[in-house]
Amino acid sequence: MRRMTDQSLLSVGLRCRCPRCGDGALFNGFITLKPRCEACGLDYSFADPADGPAFFIMMTMAFPVTAFGIWLELAYEPPLWIHAVVTLPLLLLACVPVIRPLKGFFIASQYINKAEEGRFAVLNAPGPGAGTRN
């Protein structure tokens, strides 16, 4: 088992490996997170990338694929079914393969940076009579 200091965040994240040991897999199936690492036992309950990977991929890939669709329409004026056969699969090919490694990178980043949910700090309430003038 390797230590995380021997590996980069990018390496373990993009390979979808455990951020602590680098050996265990992060996912069951395509993007379903495993409960823990089978190599070192790290509990993955800390990980919550939410919709971050999907958002960044969609926002990044929307521009070139939309530009291609507009170019295709202006240059050739194809029927609508051509867009369904060409542009839609292009969008899926640009987005889907990248989701898993980016989600792995987000999870590894959360582990390395010890990210956790934000919490409100509870301040000690003043005692009785505090702040009153006599």
Backbone as CSV, one residue per row, in Angstrom:
resi,resn,N_x,N_y,N_z,CA_x,CA_y,CA_z,C_x,C_y,C_z
1,MET,0.847,-1.182,0.000,0.000,0.000,0.000,0.888,1.239,0.000
2,ARG,0.615,2.153,-0.945,1.384,3.390,-1.035,0.747,4.456,-0.172
3,ARG,1.558,5.400,0.261,1.022,6.530,1.005,0.613,7.614,0.020
4,MET,-0.321,8.447,0.407,-0.813,9.512,-0.460,0.283,10.499,-0.804
5,THR,1.294,10.632,0.056,2.359,11.584,-0.222,3.169,11.162,-1.439
6,ASP,3.108,9.870,-1.820,3.836,9.376,-2.976,3.068,9.603,-4.272
7,GLN,1.842,10.073,-4.184,0.983,10.214,-5.347,0.445,11.630,-5.434
8,SER,0.035,11.997,-6.608,-0.549,13.324,-6.750,-2.069,13.229,-6.692
9,LEU,-2.667,14.319,-6.320,-4.119,14.426,-6.290,-4.685,14.125,-7.677
10,LEU,-4.064,14.650,-8.689,-4.514,14.434,-10.056,-4.440,12.958,-10.441
11,SER,-3.376,12.297,-10.045,-3.190,10.882,-10.391,-4.275,9.992,-9.784
12,VAL,-4.482,10.072,-8.480,-5.480,9.201,-7.856,-6.893,9.612,-8.245
13,GLY,-7.131,10.895,-8.413,-8.462,11.357,-8.782,-8.869,10.902,-10.163
14,LEU,-8.008,11.097,-11.136,-8.346,10.753,-12.505,-8.339,9.243,-12.746
15,ARG,-7.592,8.509,-11.936,-7.614,7.045,-12.046,-8.750,6.440,-11.226
16,CYS,-9.498,7.279,-10.515,-10.639,6.851,-9.689,-10.191,5.844,-8.636
17,ARG,-9.145,6.176,-7.936,-8.604,5.332,-6.882,-8.777,6.002,-5.532
18,CYS,-8.616,5.216,-4.481,-8.750,5.713,-3.116,-7.776,6.866,-2.887
19,PRO,-8.244,7.983,-2.331,-7.357,9.117,-2.113,-6.339,8.891,-0.998
20,ARG,-6.566,7.909,-0.123,-5.608,7.640,0.954,-4.507,6.693,0.498
21,CYS,-4.873,5.541,-0.073,-3.859,4.546,-0.417,-3.534,4.498,-1.906
22,GLY,-4.446,4.934,-2.758,-4.209,4.909,-4.190,-4.432,3.549,-4.828
23,ASP,-4.823,2.551,-4.040,-5.000,1.199,-4.574,-6.468,0.834,-4.788
24,GLY,-7.313,1.080,-3.820,-8.720,0.678,-3.905,-9.499,1.538,-4.881
25,ALA,-10.520,0.949,-5.466,-11.371,1.668,-6.412,-12.380,2.546,-5.664
26,LEU,-12.754,3.657,-6.282,-13.749,4.557,-5.691,-15.179,4.144,-6.015
27,PHE,-15.388,3.532,-7.163,-16.744,3.360,-7.660,-17.162,1.909,-7.813
28,ASN,-18.446,1.668,-7.566,-19.151,0.456,-7.984,-19.879,0.862,-9.246
29,GLY,-19.651,0.228,-10.341,-20.320,0.617,-11.568,-19.720,1.883,-12.147
30,PHE,-20.572,2.673,-12.807,-20.057,3.839,-13.518,-19.699,5.000,-12.585
31,ILE,-20.672,5.505,-11.814,-20.361,6.622,-10.904,-20.952,6.437,-9.512
32,THR,-21.338,5.221,-9.159,-21.855,4.955,-7.821,-20.681,4.765,-6.871
33,LEU,-20.617,5.580,-5.848,-19.500,5.539,-4.902,-19.594,4.312,-4.004
34,LYS,-18.459,3.638,-3.823,-18.417,2.497,-2.904,-18.529,3.008,-1.472
35,PRO,-18.943,2.175,-0.528,-19.028,2.627,0.862,-17.651,2.842,1.492
36,ARG,-16.655,2.029,1.096,-15.302,2.165,1.662,-14.284,1.552,0.720
37,CYS,-13.027,1.847,0.955,-11.931,1.306,0.155,-11.689,-0.145,0.544
38,GLU,-11.595,-1.019,-0.457,-11.347,-2.428,-0.157,-9.889,-2.689,0.212
39,ALA,-8.994,-1.746,-0.063,-7.577,-1.939,0.253,-7.215,-1.439,1.655
40,CYS,-7.621,-0.200,1.978,-7.207,0.376,3.271,-8.369,0.597,4.231
41,GLY,-9.617,0.438,3.767,-10.770,0.579,4.642,-11.263,1.998,4.844
42,LEU,-10.739,2.967,4.079,-11.185,4.357,4.226,-12.681,4.451,3.956
43,ASP,-13.413,5.043,4.892,-14.851,5.238,4.748,-15.076,6.429,3.808
44,TYR,-15.807,6.205,2.731,-16.040,7.249,1.734,-17.247,8.123,2.056
45,SER,-17.777,8.034,3.262,-18.955,8.834,3.595,-18.650,10.333,3.623
46,PHE,-17.378,10.706,3.701,-17.002,12.124,3.688,-17.219,12.742,2.306
47,ALA,-17.252,11.914,1.281,-17.251,12.403,-0.097,-18.649,12.809,-0.547
48,ASP,-18.766,14.030,-1.010,-20.028,14.508,-1.561,-19.731,15.516,-2.666
49,PRO,-19.399,15.021,-3.865,-19.130,15.962,-4.954,-20.392,16.577,-5.529
50,ALA,-21.554,16.038,-5.154,-22.869,16.529,-5.610,-22.894,16.639,-7.129
51,ASP,-23.339,17.769,-7.643,-23.452,17.953,-9.090,-22.273,18.718,-9.670
52,GLY,-21.233,18.922,-8.879,-20.082,19.692,-9.344,-19.471,19.182,-10.636
53,PRO,-19.116,17.888,-10.711,-18.516,17.403,-11.957,-19.438,17.576,-13.163
54,ALA,-20.699,17.227,-13.020,-21.638,17.344,-14.143,-21.790,18.807,-14.570
55,PHE,-21.857,19.712,-13.604,-21.998,21.138,-13.921,-20.803,21.641,-14.726
56,PHE,-19.593,21.360,-14.247,-18.403,21.864,-14.936,-18.249,21.251,-16.324
57,ILE,-18.568,19.984,-16.462,-18.473,19.342,-17.772,-19.498,19.936,-18.731
58,MET,-20.731,20.061,-18.274,-21.766,20.602,-19.160,-21.461,22.041,-19.563
59,MET,-20.996,22.849,-18.616,-20.707,24.237,-18.936,-19.497,24.363,-19.858
60,THR,-18.554,23.453,-19.742,-17.368,23.487,-20.593,-17.679,22.971,-21.993
61,MET,-18.398,21.878,-22.086,-18.644,21.246,-23.375,-19.827,21.851,-24.120
62,ALA,-20.678,22.581,-23.444,-21.839,23.171,-24.110,-21.424,24.156,-25.198
63,PHE,-20.371,24.915,-24.961,-19.957,25.922,-25.935,-19.464,25.315,-27.250
64,PRO,-18.490,24.402,-27.237,-18.041,23.867,-28.533,-19.103,23.032,-29.257
65,VAL,-19.885,22.255,-28.523,-20.898,21.431,-29.184,-22.022,22.306,-29.737
66,THR,-22.420,23.324,-28.996,-23.434,24.249,-29.504,-22.905,25.004,-30.718
67,ALA,-21.643,25.419,-30.656,-21.034,26.100,-31.809,-21.019,25.180,-33.026
68,PHE,-20.715,23.910,-32.816,-20.741,22.954,-33.925,-22.153,22.822,-34.491
69,GLY,-23.146,22.708,-33.620,-24.531,22.589,-34.074,-24.977,23.806,-34.864
70,ILE,-24.579,24.984,-34.411,-24.931,26.212,-35.132,-24.227,26.255,-36.483
71,TRP,-22.941,25.902,-36.484,-22.200,25.862,-37.743,-22.838,24.885,-38.730
72,LEU,-23.186,23.713,-38.246,-23.820,22.698,-39.093,-25.125,23.237,-39.685
73,GLU,-25.896,23.896,-38.864,-27.173,24.453,-39.334,-26.960,25.554,-40.371
74,LEU,-26.039,26.472,-40.103,-25.820,27.593,-41.014,-25.133,27.165,-42.306
75,ALA,-24.237,26.191,-42.220,-23.484,25.784,-43.405,-24.280,24.861,-44.323
76,TYR,-25.061,23.959,-43.759,-25.716,22.942,-44.581,-27.241,22.926,-44.506
77,GLU,-27.818,23.599,-43.535,-29.262,23.599,-43.318,-29.849,22.186,-43.386
78,PRO,-29.336,21.283,-42.549,-29.815,19.897,-42.604,-31.185,19.764,-41.940
79,PRO,-31.878,18.654,-42.215,-33.133,18.411,-41.501,-32.863,18.170,-40.019
80,LEU,-33.902,18.294,-39.223,-33.761,18.172,-37.771,-33.198,16.816,-37.345
81,TRP,-33.534,15.756,-38.066,-33.057,14.437,-37.673,-31.538,14.326,-37.787
82,ILE,-30.910,15.118,-38.663,-29.441,15.111,-38.773,-28.833,15.633,-37.471
83,HIS,-29.431,16.677,-36.916,-28.938,17.184,-35.627,-29.091,16.116,-34.551
84,ALA,-30.191,15.391,-34.569,-30.404,14.337,-33.574,-29.386,13.217,-33.731
85,VAL,-28.971,12.936,-34.953,-28.033,11.845,-35.215,-26.585,12.287,-35.033
86,VAL,-26.290,13.560,-35.257,-24.899,14.031,-35.200,-24.612,14.828,-33.932
87,THR,-25.370,15.868,-33.675,-25.055,16.782,-32.575,-25.313,16.168,-31.202
88,LEU,-26.410,15.479,-31.024,-26.714,14.863,-29.734,-25.677,13.809,-29.333
89,PRO,-25.299,12.873,-30.221,-24.239,11.930,-29.842,-22.900,12.632,-29.567
90,LEU,-22.618,13.704,-30.305,-21.388,14.447,-30.050,-21.400,15.031,-28.640
91,LEU,-22.531,15.559,-28.234,-22.659,16.098,-26.879,-22.462,15.003,-25.830
92,LEU,-23.072,13.842,-26.053,-22.909,12.725,-25.113,-21.463,12.242,-25.070
93,LEU,-20.814,12.147,-26.218,-19.411,11.716,-26.255,-18.476,12.741,-25.610
94,ALA,-18.857,13.997,-25.641,-18.030,15.036,-25.023,-18.212,15.088,-23.509
95,CYS,-19.376,14.658,-23.012,-19.675,14.809,-21.580,-19.539,13.526,-20.758
96,VAL,-20.103,12.440,-21.220,-20.216,11.233,-20.397,-18.864,10.616,-19.999
97,PRO,-17.904,10.434,-20.909,-16.652,9.788,-20.496,-15.853,10.575,-19.459
98,VAL,-16.086,11.861,-19.362,-15.298,12.707,-18.469,-15.875,12.766,-17.051
99,ILE,-17.132,12.364,-16.873,-17.790,12.493,-15.568,-17.077,11.679,-14.488
100,ARG,-16.771,10.430,-14.764,-16.160,9.543,-13.766,-14.797,10.062,-13.280
101,PRO,-13.842,10.378,-14.170,-12.562,10.879,-13.659,-12.683,12.220,-12.928
102,LEU,-13.576,13.089,-13.396,-13.730,14.373,-12.720,-14.355,14.193,-11.341
103,LYS,-15.310,13.275,-11.221,-15.896,12.982,-9.911,-14.824,12.393,-8.985
104,GLY,-13.976,11.517,-9.503,-12.864,10.979,-8.720,-11.918,12.070,-8.263
105,PHE,-11.642,13.032,-9.138,-10.778,14.154,-8.781,-11.414,15.000,-7.676
106,PHE,-12.717,15.265,-7.773,-13.407,16.045,-6.743,-13.356,15.334,-5.396
107,ILE,-13.572,14.020,-5.393,-13.546,13.252,-4.144,-12.148,13.263,-3.542
108,ALA,-11.123,13.050,-4.369,-9.743,13.081,-3.876,-9.406,14.468,-3.331
109,SER,-9.888,15.497,-3.985,-9.651,16.865,-3.524,-10.312,17.116,-2.173
110,GLN,-11.519,16.582,-1.984,-12.193,16.728,-0.687,-11.401,16.028,0.407
111,TYR,-10.848,14.868,0.108,-10.074,14.125,1.111,-8.779,14.876,1.461
112,ILE,-8.053,15.292,0.443,-6.769,15.964,0.652,-6.952,17.265,1.435
113,ASN,-7.991,18.018,1.093,-8.217,19.320,1.725,-9.090,19.244,2.967
114,LYS,-9.450,18.029,3.376,-10.285,17.809,4.563,-11.562,18.652,4.512
115,ALA,-12.202,18.652,3.343,-13.432,19.424,3.168,-14.575,18.755,3.911
116,GLU,-15.446,19.555,4.450,-16.640,19.044,5.116,-17.744,20.078,5.012
117,GLU,-18.937,19.686,5.405,-20.075,20.594,5.327,-19.827,21.832,6.169
118,GLY,-20.325,22.949,5.687,-20.243,24.174,6.463,-21.175,24.103,7.657
119,ARG,-20.739,24.651,8.761,-21.564,24.648,9.972,-21.548,26.047,10.573
120,PHE,-22.652,26.390,11.178,-22.717,27.664,11.875,-22.065,27.512,13.237
121,ALA,-21.282,28.499,13.614,-20.665,28.481,14.934,-21.689,28.954,15.955
122,VAL,-21.785,28.250,17.051,-22.701,28.636,18.118,-21.879,29.411,19.148
123,LEU,-22.237,30.656,19.315,-21.532,31.489,20.280,-22.125,31.278,21.657
124,ASN,-21.288,31.370,22.653,-21.780,31.239,24.031,-22.706,32.404,24.345
125,ALA,-23.879,32.073,24.829,-24.835,33.107,25.199,-24.378,33.780,26.481
126,PRO,-24.584,35.073,26.572,-24.196,35.766,27.816,-25.058,35.302,28.986
127,GLY,-24.475,35.348,30.151,-25.176,34.919,31.365,-26.291,35.878,31.744
128,PRO,-27.059,35.530,32.768,-28.154,36.384,33.211,-27.621,37.749,33.677
129,GLY,-28.311,38.763,33.246,-27.945,40.113,33.660,-26.806,40.717,32.864
130,ALA,-26.222,39.983,31.958,-25.119,40.513,31.175,-25.673,41.532,30.190
131,GLY,-24.969,42.608,30.026,-25.360,43.623,29.071,-26.430,44.580,29.556
132,THR,-26.849,44.473,30.826,-27.845,45.407,31.342,-27.134,46.429,32.200
133,ARG,-27.671,47.622,32.211,-27.079,48.674,33.023,-27.907,48.848,34.297
134,ASN,-27.209,49.112,35.364,-27.896,49.378,36.633,-27.996,50.820,36.878
